[in-house]
Amino acid sequence: MLDPLTAKRRDKLIGWESKGVHRMSEPQIADHPAQHRYELSVDGRLAARAEYRLEAGVISLIHTEVDPAYEGQGLASKLAAFVMQDIARRGLKAKLVCPFMAGYVKKHPEYEAIVAGG
């Protein structure tokens, strides 16, 4: 990761500053159990979410969605990694109903051990 001064120089060199391009801050991810979803926010705005159901030690991952304004930035993958790490940390299993989450685990076999029935 670039230090802020190096990043500022890079932005100036490639013309981002003069074009008014806004650099995205580091995404914030949190579980919101009352809403049954994980949320990823960028600059205080909800950018992505992963909806789930929790029953008897198994989190069923139902749906993942990224706001169209944030598509193509890898945010769904960042969210998926956080979700899988959180499920593992909590000693739970994941039921992969959501096609995106299933595809993510297929690409990242290190999470297969937390898949229910897997």
N, CA, C and O atoms as CSV, one atom per row, in Angstrom:
chain,resi,resn,atom,element,x,y,z
A,1,MET,N,N,0.845,-1.186,0.000
A,1,MET,CA,C,0.000,0.000,0.000
A,1,MET,C,C,0.881,1.237,0.000
A,1,MET,O,O,1.883,1.296,0.712
A,2,LEU,N,N,0.510,2.209,-0.787
A,2,LEU,CA,C,1.281,3.444,-0.881
A,2,LEU,C,C,1.017,4.342,0.319
A,2,LEU,O,O,-0.104,4.429,0.819
A,3,ASP,N,N,2.077,5.009,0.767
A,3,ASP,CA,C,1.855,5.993,1.824
A,3,ASP,C,C,1.102,7.177,1.196
A,3,ASP,O,O,1.151,7.355,-0.021
A,4,PRO,N,N,0.411,7.984,2.005
A,4,PRO,CA,C,-0.419,9.070,1.466
A,4,PRO,C,C,0.326,10.037,0.557
A,4,PRO,O,O,-0.229,10.498,-0.441
A,5,LEU,N,N,1.585,10.354,0.889
A,5,LEU,CA,C,2.346,11.287,0.068
A,5,LEU,C,C,2.650,10.680,-1.301
A,5,LEU,O,O,2.514,11.355,-2.321
A,6,THR,N,N,3.062,9.409,-1.329
A,6,THR,CA,C,3.342,8.730,-2.591
A,6,THR,C,C,2.070,8.621,-3.422
A,6,THR,O,O,2.108,8.828,-4.635
A,7,ALA,N,N,0.948,8.302,-2.791
A,7,ALA,CA,C,-0.330,8.206,-3.503
A,7,ALA,C,C,-0.714,9.551,-4.099
A,7,ALA,O,O,-1.221,9.612,-5.219
A,8,LYS,N,N,-0.479,10.624,-3.362
A,8,LYS,CA,C,-0.817,11.963,-3.865
A,8,LYS,C,C,0.037,12.303,-5.087
A,8,LYS,O,O,-0.464,12.857,-6.065
A,9,ARG,N,N,1.334,11.965,-5.026
A,9,ARG,CA,C,2.216,12.207,-6.175
A,9,ARG,C,C,1.749,11.402,-7.380
A,9,ARG,O,O,1.707,11.919,-8.497
A,10,ARG,N,N,1.398,10.134,-7.156
A,10,ARG,CA,C,0.924,9.285,-8.246
A,10,ARG,C,C,-0.340,9.875,-8.867
A,10,ARG,O,O,-0.463,9.938,-10.090
A,11,ASP,N,N,-1.278,10.308,-8.021
A,11,ASP,CA,C,-2.516,10.899,-8.516
A,11,ASP,C,C,-2.231,12.124,-9.382
A,11,ASP,O,O,-2.870,12.330,-10.414
A,12,LYS,N,N,-1.265,12.933,-8.950
A,12,LYS,CA,C,-0.921,14.138,-9.712
A,12,LYS,C,C,-0.288,13.763,-11.050
A,12,LYS,O,O,-0.594,14.368,-12.078
A,13,LEU,N,N,0.593,12.764,-11.033
A,13,LEU,CA,C,1.261,12.331,-12.256
A,13,LEU,C,C,0.279,11.803,-13.297
A,13,LEU,O,O,0.435,12.076,-14.487
A,14,ILE,N,N,-0.729,11.049,-12.863
A,14,ILE,CA,C,-1.662,10.489,-13.841
A,14,ILE,C,C,-2.869,11.385,-14.072
A,14,ILE,O,O,-3.772,11.029,-14.830
A,15,GLY,N,N,-2.890,12.538,-13.428
A,15,GLY,CA,C,-3.901,13.535,-13.722
A,15,GLY,C,C,-5.201,13.398,-12.967
A,15,GLY,O,O,-6.178,14.057,-13.321
A,16,TRP,N,N,-5.254,12.574,-11.947
A,16,TRP,CA,C,-6.511,12.407,-11.208
A,16,TRP,C,C,-6.906,13.683,-10.488
A,16,TRP,O,O,-8.080,14.053,-10.473
A,17,GLU,N,N,-5.930,14.358,-9.890
A,17,GLU,CA,C,-6.252,15.567,-9.131
A,17,GLU,C,C,-6.881,16.625,-10.029
A,17,GLU,O,O,-7.871,17.256,-9.662
A,18,SER,N,N,-6.301,16.810,-11.200
A,18,SER,CA,C,-6.824,17.851,-12.080
A,18,SER,C,C,-8.177,17.488,-12.670
A,18,SER,O,O,-8.939,18.374,-13.057
A,19,LYS,N,N,-8.484,16.203,-12.744
A,19,LYS,CA,C,-9.761,15.774,-13.306
A,19,LYS,C,C,-10.834,15.594,-12.237
A,19,LYS,O,O,-11.978,15.264,-12.552
A,20,GLY,N,N,-10.473,15.807,-10.989
A,20,GLY,CA,C,-11.449,15.704,-9.912
A,20,GLY,C,C,-11.847,14.278,-9.585
A,20,GLY,O,O,-12.926,14.055,-9.035
A,21,VAL,N,N,-11.003,13.302,-9.909
A,21,VAL,CA,C,-11.320,11.915,-9.591
A,21,VAL,C,C,-11.161,11.712,-8.093
A,21,VAL,O,O,-10.143,12.082,-7.508
A,22,HIS,N,N,-12.169,11.127,-7.484
A,22,HIS,CA,C,-12.157,10.875,-6.040
A,22,HIS,C,C,-11.577,9.501,-5.762
A,22,HIS,O,O,-12.028,8.506,-6.329
A,23,ARG,N,N,-10.597,9.443,-4.909
A,23,ARG,CA,C,-10.021,8.164,-4.513
A,23,ARG,C,C,-10.887,7.561,-3.430
A,23,ARG,O,O,-11.211,8.218,-2.441
A,24,MET,N,N,-11.257,6.317,-3.619
A,24,MET,CA,C,-12.116,5.601,-2.688
A,24,MET,C,C,-11.356,5.287,-1.403
A,24,MET,O,O,-10.208,4.845,-1.451
A,25,SER,N,N,-11.987,5.511,-0.263
A,25,SER,CA,C,-11.371,5.162,1.007
A,25,SER,C,C,-11.483,3.651,1.215
A,25,SER,O,O,-12.182,2.959,0.474
A,26,GLU,N,N,-10.795,3.165,2.217
A,26,GLU,CA,C,-10.820,1.733,2.524
A,26,GLU,C,C,-12.235,1.327,2.940
A,26,GLU,O,O,-12.835,1.969,3.803
A,27,PRO,N,N,-12.771,0.266,2.331
A,27,PRO,CA,C,-14.129,-0.171,2.682
A,27,PRO,C,C,-14.233,-0.609,4.140
A,27,PRO,O,O,-13.288,-1.164,4.702
A,28,GLN,N,N,-15.377,-0.356,4.737
A,28,GLN,CA,C,-15.676,-0.788,6.106
A,28,GLN,C,C,-16.724,-1.897,6.012
A,28,GLN,O,O,-17.733,-1.744,5.322
A,29,ILE,N,N,-16.487,-3.004,6.701
A,29,ILE,CA,C,-17.397,-4.140,6.637
A,29,ILE,C,C,-17.819,-4.512,8.045
A,29,ILE,O,O,-16.997,-4.556,8.961
A,30,ALA,N,N,-19.119,-4.782,8.212
A,30,ALA,CA,C,-19.643,-5.153,9.532
A,30,ALA,C,C,-20.848,-6.062,9.372
A,30,ALA,O,O,-21.568,-6.004,8.376
A,31,ASP,N,N,-21.049,-6.905,10.380
A,31,ASP,CA,C,-22.238,-7.745,10.457
A,31,ASP,C,C,-23.334,-6.932,11.142
A,31,ASP,O,O,-23.093,-6.276,12.156
A,32,HIS,N,N,-24.529,-6.984,10.583
A,32,HIS,CA,C,-25.692,-6.326,11.173
A,32,HIS,C,C,-26.749,-7.401,11.426
A,32,HIS,O,O,-27.654,-7.597,10.614
A,33,PRO,N,N,-26.626,-8.097,12.565
A,33,PRO,CA,C,-27.504,-9.239,12.848
A,33,PRO,C,C,-28.993,-8.901,12.838
A,33,PRO,O,O,-29.800,-9.730,12.417
A,34,ALA,N,N,-29.373,-7.725,13.284
A,34,ALA,CA,C,-30.797,-7.360,13.309
A,34,ALA,C,C,-31.389,-7.306,11.903
A,34,ALA,O,O,-32.582,-7.550,11.720
A,35,GLN,N,N,-30.552,-6.985,10.903
A,35,GLN,CA,C,-31.013,-6.936,9.510
A,35,GLN,C,C,-30.662,-8.226,8.756
A,35,GLN,O,O,-31.004,-8.376,7.583
A,36,HIS,N,N,-29.980,-9.150,9.434
A,36,HIS,CA,C,-29.569,-10.432,8.830
A,36,HIS,C,C,-28.711,-10.207,7.602
A,36,HIS,O,O,-28.934,-10.812,6.554
A,37,ARG,N,N,-27.723,-9.328,7.742
A,37,ARG,CA,C,-26.833,-9.095,6.607
A,37,ARG,C,C,-25.508,-8.491,7.043
A,37,ARG,O,O,-25.402,-7.834,8.079
A,38,TYR,N,N,-24.505,-8.738,6.215
A,38,TYR,CA,C,-23.220,-8.062,6.321
A,38,TYR,C,C,-23.298,-6.879,5.374
A,38,TYR,O,O,-23.895,-6.970,4.301
A,39,GLU,N,N,-22.694,-5.770,5.774
A,39,GLU,CA,C,-22.705,-4.580,4.932
A,39,GLU,C,C,-21.290,-4.073,4.715
A,39,GLU,O,O,-20.469,-4.054,5.633
A,40,LEU,N,N,-21.023,-3.665,3.485
A,40,LEU,CA,C,-19.754,-3.039,3.136
A,40,LEU,C,C,-20.065,-1.599,2.752
A,40,LEU,O,O,-20.875,-1.343,1.861
A,41,SER,N,N,-19.415,-0.667,3.432
A,41,SER,CA,C,-19.626,0.758,3.174
A,41,SER,C,C,-18.348,1.399,2.676
A,41,SER,O,O,-17.248,1.033,3.091
A,42,VAL,N,N,-18.506,2.361,1.778
A,42,VAL,CA,C,-17.388,3.141,1.255
A,42,VAL,C,C,-17.743,4.608,1.469
A,42,VAL,O,O,-18.796,5.076,1.036
A,43,ASP,N,N,-16.861,5.313,2.135
A,43,ASP,CA,C,-17.096,6.733,2.424
A,43,ASP,C,C,-18.455,6.959,3.075
A,43,ASP,O,O,-19.130,7.950,2.796
A,44,GLY,N,N,-18.857,6.024,3.954
A,44,GLY,CA,C,-20.115,6.160,4.680
A,44,GLY,C,C,-21.360,5.750,3.904
A,44,GLY,O,O,-22.470,5.844,4.430
A,45,ARG,N,N,-21.198,5.298,2.665
A,45,ARG,CA,C,-22.349,4.883,1.844
A,45,ARG,C,C,-22.364,3.370,1.699
A,45,ARG,O,O,-21.322,2.749,1.484
A,46,LEU,N,N,-23.541,2.782,1.816
A,46,LEU,CA,C,-23.686,1.344,1.618
A,46,LEU,C,C,-23.358,1.006,0.171
A,46,LEU,O,O,-24.002,1.508,-0.749
A,47,ALA,N,N,-22.354,0.155,-0.031
A,47,ALA,CA,C,-21.918,-0.194,-1.380
A,47,ALA,C,C,-22.241,-1.641,-1.738
A,47,ALA,O,O,-22.431,-1.967,-2.910
A,48,ALA,N,N,-22.302,-2.517,-0.719
A,48,ALA,CA,C,-22.584,-3.933,-0.978
A,48,ALA,C,C,-23.149,-4.573,0.278
A,48,ALA,O,O,-22.945,-4.098,1.396
A,49,ARG,N,N,-23.870,-5.672,0.056
A,49,ARG,CA,C,-24.415,-6.401,1.211
A,49,ARG,C,C,-24.518,-7.881,0.883
A,49,ARG,O,O,-24.642,-8.278,-0.276
A,50,ALA,N,N,-24.462,-8.681,1.931
A,50,ALA,CA,C,-24.643,-10.125,1.826
A,50,ALA,C,C,-25.709,-10.516,2.849
A,50,ALA,O,O,-25.494,-10.403,4.056
A,51,GLU,N,N,-26.847,-10.971,2.359
A,51,GLU,CA,C,-27.969,-11.328,3.234
A,51,GLU,C,C,-27.844,-12.791,3.659
A,51,GLU,O,O,-27.366,-13.636,2.902
A,52,TYR,N,N,-28.287,-13.067,4.891
A,52,TYR,CA,C,-28.167,-14.432,5.419
A,52,TYR,C,C,-29.292,-14.768,6.385
A,52,TYR,O,O,-30.037,-13.902,6.843
A,53,ARG,N,N,-29.384,-16.071,6.678
A,53,ARG,CA,C,-30.233,-16.596,7.749
A,53,ARG,C,C,-29.334,-17.411,8.660
A,53,ARG,O,O,-28.494,-18.172,8.179
A,54,LEU,N,N,-29.494,-17.267,9.965
A,54,LEU,CA,C,-28.712,-18.025,10.939
A,54,LEU,C,C,-29.631,-18.980,11.668
A,54,LEU,O,O,-30.585,-18.567,12.326
A,55,GLU,N,N,-29.328,-20.272,11.541
A,55,GLU,CA,C,-30.120,-21.293,12.222
A,55,GLU,C,C,-29.206,-22.428,12.664
A,55,GLU,O,O,-28.471,-22.987,11.851
A,56,ALA,N,N,-29.249,-22.767,13.930
A,56,ALA,CA,C,-28.552,-23.928,14.492
A,56,ALA,C,C,-27.093,-24.040,14.044
A,56,ALA,O,O,-26.660,-25.095,13.581
A,57,GLY,N,N,-26.342,-22.952,14.183
A,57,GLY,CA,C,-24.924,-22.986,13.883
A,57,GLY,C,C,-24.559,-22.943,12.405
A,57,GLY,O,O,-23.398,-23.129,12.039
A,58,VAL,N,N,-25.554,-22.698,11.559
A,58,VAL,CA,C,-25.311,-22.616,10.113
A,58,VAL,C,C,-25.819,-21.270,9.599
A,58,VAL,O,O,-26.963,-20.890,9.849
A,59,ILE,N,N,-24.961,-20.560,8.885
A,59,ILE,CA,C,-25.366,-19.314,8.235
A,59,ILE,C,C,-25.645,-19.643,6.770
A,59,ILE,O,O,-24.743,-20.027,6.026
A,60,SER,N,N,-26.898,-19.488,6.370
A,60,SER,CA,C,-27.267,-19.656,4.969
A,60,SER,C,C,-27.063,-18.323,4.276
A,60,SER,O,O,-27.755,-17.347,4.565
A,61,LEU,N,N,-26.108,-18.292,3.358
A,61,LEU,CA,C,-25.817,-17.069,2.606
A,61,LEU,C,C,-26.739,-17.044,1.395
A,61,LEU,O,O,-26.591,-17.837,0.465
A,62,ILE,N,N,-27.688,-16.123,1.423
A,62,ILE,CA,C,-28.810,-16.128,0.485
A,62,ILE,C,C,-28.568,-15.256,-0.744
A,62,ILE,O,O,-28.849,-15.675,-1.867
A,63,HIS,N,N,-28.049,-14.052,-0.537
A,63,HIS,CA,C,-27.965,-13.095,-1.648
A,63,HIS,C,C,-26.851,-12.095,-1.393
A,63,HIS,O,O,-26.689,-11.596,-0.280
A,64,THR,N,N,-26.087,-11.811,-2.436
A,64,THR,CA,C,-25.047,-10.782,-2.376
A,64,THR,C,C,-25.354,-9.765,-3.457
A,64,THR,O,O,-25.674,-10.124,-4.590
A,65,GLU,N,N,-25.254,-8.490,-3.098
A,65,GLU,CA,C,-25.580,-7.436,-4.052
A,65,GLU,C,C,-24.613,-6.268,-3.883
A,65,GLU,O,O,-24.259,-5.889,-2.767
A,66,VAL,N,N,-24.193,-5.702,-5.028
A,66,VAL,CA,C,-23.331,-4.529,-5.046
A,66,VAL,C,C,-24.092,-3.401,-5.737
A,66,VAL,O,O,-24.680,-3.602,-6.799
A,67,ASP,N,N,-24.077,-2.225,-5.135
A,67,ASP,CA,C,-24.683,-1.041,-5.750
A,67,ASP,C,C,-24.017,-0.828,-7.103
A,67,ASP,O,O,-22.790,-0.869,-7.191
A,68,PRO,N,N,-24.794,-0.600,-8.160
A,68,PRO,CA,C,-24.209,-0.409,-9.495
A,68,PRO,C,C,-23.107,0.648,-9.558
A,68,PRO,O,O,-22.202,0.539,-10.385
A,69,ALA,N,N,-23.165,1.650,-8.716
A,69,ALA,CA,C,-22.139,2.696,-8.707
A,69,ALA,C,C,-20.782,2.167,-8.264
A,69,ALA,O,O,-19.761,2.816,-8.494
A,70,TYR,N,N,-20.757,0.989,-7.628
A,70,TYR,CA,C,-19.517,0.431,-7.097
A,70,TYR,C,C,-19.098,-0.864,-7.777
A,70,TYR,O,O,-18.129,-1.494,-7.355
A,71,GLU,N,N,-19.805,-1.268,-8.815
A,71,GLU,CA,C,-19.477,-2.519,-9.500
A,71,GLU,C,C,-18.101,-2.450,-10.149
A,71,GLU,O,O,-17.616,-1.378,-10.510
A,72,GLY,N,N,-17.490,-3.615,-10.287
A,72,GLY,CA,C,-16.204,-3.714,-10.974
A,72,GLY,C,C,-15.007,-3.292,-10.155
A,72,GLY,O,O,-13.927,-3.098,-10.712
A,73,GLN,N,N,-15.160,-3.142,-8.847
A,73,GLN,CA,C,-14.067,-2.702,-7.978
A,73,GLN,C,C,-13.611,-3.794,-7.019
A,73,GLN,O,O,-12.771,-3.552,-6.153
A,74,GLY,N,N,-14.165,-5.001,-7.172
A,74,GLY,CA,C,-13.770,-6.106,-6.305
A,74,GLY,C,C,-14.389,-6.073,-4.925
A,74,GLY,O,O,-13.938,-6.791,-4.032
A,75,LEU,N,N,-15.408,-5.260,-4.729
A,75,LEU,CA,C,-16.002,-5.130,-3.395
A,75,LEU,C,C,-16.748,-6.388,-2.966
A,75,LEU,O,O,-16.727,-6.742,-1.788
A,76,ALA,N,N,-17.406,-7.069,-3.902
A,76,ALA,CA,C,-18.120,-8.303,-3.544
A,76,ALA,C,C,-17.137,-9.352,-3.038
A,76,ALA,O,O,-17.439,-10.085,-2.097
A,77,SER,N,N,-15.973,-9.425,-3.654
A,77,SER,CA,C,-14.955,-10.383,-3.194
A,77,SER,C,C,-14.408,-10.005,-1.822
A,77,SER,O,O,-14.158,-10.881,-0.994
A,78,LYS,N,N,-14.221,-8.717,-1.574
A,78,LYS,CA,C,-13.775,-8.280,-0.245
A,78,LYS,C,C,-14.829,-8.633,0.798
A,78,LYS,O,O,-14.503,-9.087,1.895
A,79,LEU,N,N,-16.088,-8.421,0.446
A,79,LEU,CA,C,-17.181,-8.753,1.357
A,79,LEU,C,C,-17.215,-10.252,1.605
A,79,LEU,O,O,-17.346,-10.688,2.748
A,80,ALA,N,N,-17.100,-11.043,0.550
A,80,ALA,CA,C,-17.132,-12.504,0.688
A,80,ALA,C,C,-15.994,-12.993,1.581
A,80,ALA,O,O,-16.209,-13.859,2.429
A,81,ALA,N,N,-14.793,-12.457,1.407
A,81,ALA,CA,C,-13.667,-12.865,2.241
A,81,ALA,C,C,-13.937,-12.551,3.705
A,81,ALA,O,O,-13.660,-13.375,4.577
A,82,PHE,N,N,-14.473,-11.374,3.979
A,82,PHE,CA,C,-14.797,-10.994,5.352
A,82,PHE,C,C,-15.838,-11.941,5.935
A,82,PHE,O,O,-15.700,-12.407,7.066
A,83,VAL,N,N,-16.881,-12.222,5.157
A,83,VAL,CA,C,-17.966,-13.113,5.620
A,83,VAL,C,C,-17.401,-14.492,5.962
A,83,VAL,O,O,-17.695,-15.036,7.027
A,84,MET,N,N,-16.595,-15.055,5.068
A,84,MET,CA,C,-16.034,-16.398,5.300
A,84,MET,C,C,-15.132,-16.408,6.528
A,84,MET,O,O,-15.181,-17.343,7.327
A,85,GLN,N,N,-14.311,-15.377,6.683
A,85,GLN,CA,C,-13.437,-15.299,7.854
A,85,GLN,C,C,-14.240,-15.161,9.134
A,85,GLN,O,O,-13.883,-15.744,10.157
A,86,ASP,N,N,-15.319,-14.396,9.086
A,86,ASP,CA,C,-16.160,-14.210,10.267
A,86,ASP,C,C,-16.872,-15.511,10.645
A,86,ASP,O,O,-16.958,-15.856,11.823
A,87,ILE,N,N,-17.374,-16.220,9.657
A,87,ILE,CA,C,-18.044,-17.499,9.910
A,87,ILE,C,C,-17.057,-18.477,10.546
A,87,ILE,O,O,-17.391,-19.150,11.521
A,88,ALA,N,N,-15.854,-18.557,10.003
A,88,ALA,CA,C,-14.827,-19.443,10.562
A,88,ALA,C,C,-14.466,-19.032,11.979
A,88,ALA,O,O,-14.359,-19.878,12.867
A,89,ARG,N,N,-14.278,-17.743,12.191
A,89,ARG,CA,C,-13.915,-17.237,13.530
A,89,ARG,C,C,-14.966,-17.586,14.568
A,89,ARG,O,O,-14.645,-17.878,15.719
A,90,ARG,N,N,-16.224,-17.552,14.151
A,90,ARG,CA,C,-17.331,-17.832,15.070
A,90,ARG,C,C,-17.606,-19.327,15.232
A,90,ARG,O,O,-18.476,-19.717,16.010
A,91,GLY,N,N,-16.869,-20.164,14.500
A,91,GLY,CA,C,-17.043,-21.610,14.614
A,91,GLY,C,C,-18.341,-22.106,13.997
A,91,GLY,O,O,-18.872,-23.135,14.415
A,92,LEU,N,N,-18.856,-21.386,13.008
A,92,LEU,CA,C,-20.109,-21.746,12.351
A,92,LEU,C,C,-19.823,-22.413,11.010
A,92,LEU,O,O,-18.671,-22.506,10.587
A,93,LYS,N,N,-20.866,-22.870,10.355
A,93,LYS,CA,C,-20.787,-23.429,9.007
A,93,LYS,C,C,-21.563,-22.516,8.060
A,93,LYS,O,O,-22.450,-21.776,8.483
A,94,ALA,N,N,-21.220,-22.577,6.780
A,94,ALA,CA,C,-21.877,-21.761,5.763
A,94,ALA,C,C,-22.642,-22.650,4.795
A,94,ALA,O,O,-22.105,-23.636,4.290
A,95,LYS,N,N,-23.885,-22.301,4.542
A,95,LYS,CA,C,-24.682,-22.942,3.495
A,95,LYS,C,C,-24.703,-21.946,2.336
A,95,LYS,O,O,-25.170,-20.817,2.485
A,96,LEU,N,N,-24.196,-22.372,1.186
A,96,LEU,CA,C,-23.989,-21.456,0.066
A,96,LEU,C,C,-25.170,-21.472,-0.904
A,96,LEU,O,O,-25.126,-22.153,-1.928
A,97,VAL,N,N,-26.212,-20.729,-0.584
A,97,VAL,CA,C,-27.385,-20.597,-1.440
A,97,VAL,C,C,-27.093,-19.577,-2.546
A,97,VAL,O,O,-27.512,-19.765,-3.688
A,98,CYS,N,N,-26.395,-18.528,-2.220
A,98,CYS,CA,C,-26.050,-17.451,-3.150
A,98,CYS,C,C,-25.010,-17.945,-4.164
A,98,CYS,O,O,-23.948,-18.428,-3.773
A,99,PRO,N,N,-25.312,-17.826,-5.462
A,99,PRO,CA,C,-24.352,-18.271,-6.482
A,99,PRO,C,C,-22.994,-17.559,-6.409
A,99,PRO,O,O,-21.957,-18.173,-6.663
A,100,PHE,N,N,-22.999,-16.272,-6.063
A,100,PHE,CA,C,-21.721,-15.568,-5.962
A,100,PHE,C,C,-20.866,-16.162,-4.856
A,100,PHE,O,O,-19.678,-16.410,-5.058
A,101,MET,N,N,-21.462,-16.395,-3.677
A,101,MET,CA,C,-20.702,-16.952,-2.556
A,101,MET,C,C,-20.203,-18.363,-2.885
A,101,MET,O,O,-19.080,-18.721,-2.530
A,102,ALA,N,N,-21.023,-19.152,-3.554
A,102,ALA,CA,C,-20.605,-20.499,-3.952
A,102,ALA,C,C,-19.412,-20.416,-4.902
A,102,ALA,O,O,-18.451,-21.174,-4.766
A,103,GLY,N,N,-19.474,-19.497,-5.862
A,103,GLY,CA,C,-18.364,-19.312,-6.789
A,103,GLY,C,C,-17.110,-18.818,-6.097
A,103,GLY,O,O,-16.000,-19.209,-6.459
A,104,TYR,N,N,-17.281,-17.959,-5.100
A,104,TYR,CA,C,-16.142,-17.438,-4.354
A,104,TYR,C,C,-15.417,-18.574,-3.637
A,104,TYR,O,O,-14.190,-18.660,-3.683
A,105,VAL,N,N,-16.180,-19.446,-2.976
A,105,VAL,CA,C,-15.567,-20.564,-2.245
A,105,VAL,C,C,-14.893,-21.528,-3.222
A,105,VAL,O,O,-13.851,-22.102,-2.906
A,106,LYS,N,N,-15.477,-21.705,-4.395
A,106,LYS,CA,C,-14.867,-22.575,-5.403
A,106,LYS,C,C,-13.493,-22.034,-5.818
A,106,LYS,O,O,-12.566,-22.807,-6.057
A,107,LYS,N,N,-13.367,-20.713,-5.901
A,107,LYS,CA,C,-12.090,-20.083,-6.258
A,107,LYS,C,C,-11.129,-19.992,-5.076
A,107,LYS,O,O,-9.928,-19.791,-5.259
A,108,HIS,N,N,-11.664,-20.142,-3.864
A,108,HIS,CA,C,-10.863,-20.020,-2.634
A,108,HIS,C,C,-11.104,-21.258,-1.767
A,108,HIS,O,O,-11.833,-21.192,-0.777
A,109,PRO,N,N,-10.496,-22.380,-2.138
A,109,PRO,CA,C,-10.758,-23.651,-1.436
A,109,PRO,C,C,-10.379,-23.649,0.041
A,109,PRO,O,O,-10.748,-24.571,0.769
A,110,GLU,N,N,-9.653,-22.636,0.494
A,110,GLU,CA,C,-9.315,-22.578,1.922
A,110,GLU,C,C,-10.559,-22.440,2.797
A,110,GLU,O,O,-10.497,-22.666,4.005
A,111,TYR,N,N,-11.688,-22.070,2.190
A,111,TYR,CA,C,-12.923,-21.920,2.951
A,111,TYR,C,C,-13.839,-23.150,2.869
A,111,TYR,O,O,-14.899,-23.164,3.495
A,112,GLU,N,N,-13.451,-24.173,2.111
A,112,GLU,CA,C,-14.295,-25.358,1.959
A,112,GLU,C,C,-14.607,-26.032,3.300
A,112,GLU,O,O,-15.671,-26.629,3.464
A,113,ALA,N,N,-13.685,-25.936,4.249
A,113,ALA,CA,C,-13.871,-26.597,5.554
A,113,ALA,C,C,-15.046,-26.020,6.336
A,113,ALA,O,O,-15.567,-26.687,7.230
A,114,ILE,N,N,-15.473,-24.804,6.025
A,114,ILE,CA,C,-16.591,-24.216,6.777
A,114,ILE,C,C,-17.927,-24.390,6.059
A,114,ILE,O,O,-18.961,-23.951,6.563
A,115,VAL,N,N,-17.913,-25.027,4.890
A,115,VAL,CA,C,-19.162,-25.220,4.137
A,115,VAL,C,C,-19.941,-26.380,4.758
A,115,VAL,O,O,-19.409,-27.474,4.945
A,116,ALA,N,N,-21.200,-26.120,5.071
A,116,ALA,CA,C,-22.072,-27.158,5.645
A,116,ALA,C,C,-22.228,-28.295,4.641
A,116,ALA,O,O,-22.551,-28.078,3.473
A,117,GLY,N,N,-21.993,-29.499,5.122
A,117,GLY,CA,C,-22.117,-30.667,4.254
A,117,GLY,C,C,-20.926,-30.847,3.323
A,117,GLY,O,O,-20.919,-31.744,2.480
A,118,GLY,N,N,-19.913,-29.990,3.478
A,118,GLY,CA,C,-18.764,-30.048,2.572
A,118,GLY,C,C,-17.560,-30.735,3.139
A,118,GLY,O,O,-16.536,-30.842,2.464
